[in-house]
């Protein structure tokens, strides 16, 4: 499932599969860090196992106990510097495509509604970096 997401993001955005492979866990981590701890716990359990396996136990504990204040610029800058996208528009599109893929794939495991609810809440709070 993760390979399919990597290829889809790379193709839709026009970045290399290696960049997409680095971006998917980075965007997932951003959402989990930005979520309230109880929401992060639910999101974490609904994400594909291949993806959650990339996070250490200490990261998972941090997601479910602390919420971090991060901005859209923080995420875009992280994609540019850590994944080598180096194009603000492509970084923003990468985030959008990954969020859509995560919501779709989480939905297959019963978490899509929760993921969508979380994105809706971020948008209402003016925090949604995805559109």
N, C-alpha and C positions, 0 to 999 in steps of 0.2 A: 504494500500500500504506500509506503514512504517513497519508494522509487517512482511510482506513478505520480505522486504529488510533486516530486523533484522535477521530473520531466515536463509536467504540465506547467509549472511555474516558469521554468526556464524558457519553454516555447512561447508562452503567452507574453512574457515580459521582454524576451530577447536578451537574456543573460545566460551565462554558461551553467550547465547542470551542477558544476562544483560550487558556484556562487549560490544557487538555489539550495543545495544541500546544506550549506552553512547558514543560510537565511532562515530556513524553516524552524530550526530549534531556537534561533535568536528571537524571532517574532513570537513564538510560543512562550518563551521565557518572559518577554516583555508583557504579554497579556496576563500571564500568571502573577507577575510581580505587581502589576497595576490593579489586579483584582482584590476585593476584600478577601480575607483569609478563608471564610466559609465558602465563598464562590470559587476561589482557587482550588480548594479541595475537590469540589464537584467537577470543575473543568479538568483537573489533573486526571481524575478517574475516567473521564469520557474521551480523552485524547488517545490516539492510537498507541499501543504498547511500544512499538518501535521508536516512537518519539519520546515518550516519557522515560524510556530506558536510557536516554541520553543525559538525563538529569541525575546528579548525585543525590544521595539521601539527604545531605545537608541542604541542597538547593530545594528539594521537595519540602523539607521541614520549614524552610524560610518562606516559601510560597504560601504555606498554610498557617503561618503565624504572624506575618508582617505584610503590610501593604506599602508599596513604594510609590512616590510621586514622580512620575516620569512624563515627559512631553513627546509630542510627535517629532519634534526636532531631535530629541535624544535617540529615538528609534531610527530615524533617517540617517543621522550621523553614525550610529552603530553599524548600520548596513553598509554605508559608504566605507568606513574604516576597517571593519572586521571581515566583511565579505568582498570588498573590492569593487562594489558597484560603481561608486564615484560619479553618480548622476542622480541628483535629487528627485527628478521626475520618475526615473526608473525605480529608485528606492521606494518611493511612495506607491507605485504600481505593484512592486514586489510585495509590499505589506498587504495591499488590498487582495491580491491573488492568493497569498498564503492564508489570509483570514477566511476567504471563501472556501478554500480547500479544507481547512481545518473544520469549519462549520459543517461542511458536507460530510467529511469522514467521521467527525464526532457524532453526527446524526445517525450514522449506520450502527453506532454502538449505543444509541439511546441518549447521547448527550447534546445532540444538535440544538434542541430547544433551549437548554441551559446556556449553550454557547451563544446562541442568538440573543437570548435575554441579557447576557452579560454585555454583548456588543451594543445592544440597545441602551442599556444603562450607561455605558461609557459615553454614548452619543448624547444622552439627555444631560449628563453632567458636564458636557463640553469637553470631554476627555478623549473622545474617540478619534484616534489618529488615522482612521481608515476611510475618512470621507466626510 
